[in-house]
Amino acid sequence: MYRIMLDAELDKAFDVWSGYLDARTGEDPQVRARLRSALQSARAAAAEGDPVSARALVAEMYEDAAEAGLAWAPVLPGPRAADGQARDYAKDGLRQVLPVHLREDLDSIAIYLRVTGRRLETAPGLDAATQQDILYVSARAAMALDLAHPTAARRELERLKAIARRCGVEP
């Protein structure tokens, strides 16, 4: 599962950079050519089974674009956004390796987690400690879902529901 997430991160970066480099932005053609070459090298490294080199090349692309002041170039997303984007990309990979019943089970748990989390987010008067507990349990649940571990995800869902009941929110 972890490998699928890492592959998804690279696939997303490749798509973002390809889209940018295919667009006509009017920015420095030499820098864009250098970025295009780096993207081709990163894709080749990934295809040859060297994701470490591919990730390093992609990271250099973000740095090069920032140093060159390319206003329309992609920017490195923050950790939360990057994880969300990788999850979206990983869904396709997971569909190929997980049995249908497991995918449906994980999807069902994810829906309950989202609904309970949203109800808690809108609950008035939550103290800082409770908000931290909600974030912590939600992160653990997301990790369990990412690892396709329904037992752990259900356990975290139950913990989140317990917090909701304690706060007077219907889970």
Salt bridges, closest charged atoms under 4 A:
ASP7 OD1 - ARG3 NH1 3.94
ASP22 OD1 - ARG36 NH1 3.69
ASP88 OD1 - LYS91 NZ 3.67
ASP105 OD2 - ARG154 NH2 2.37
ASP107 OD2 - ARG95 NH2 3.79
ASP146 OD1 - ARG87 NE 2.85
GLU156 OE2 - ARG140 NE 3.11
GLU156 OE2 - ARG155 NE 3.89
GLU156 OE1 - ARG159 NH1 2.89
GLU158 OE2 - LYS161 NZ 3.72
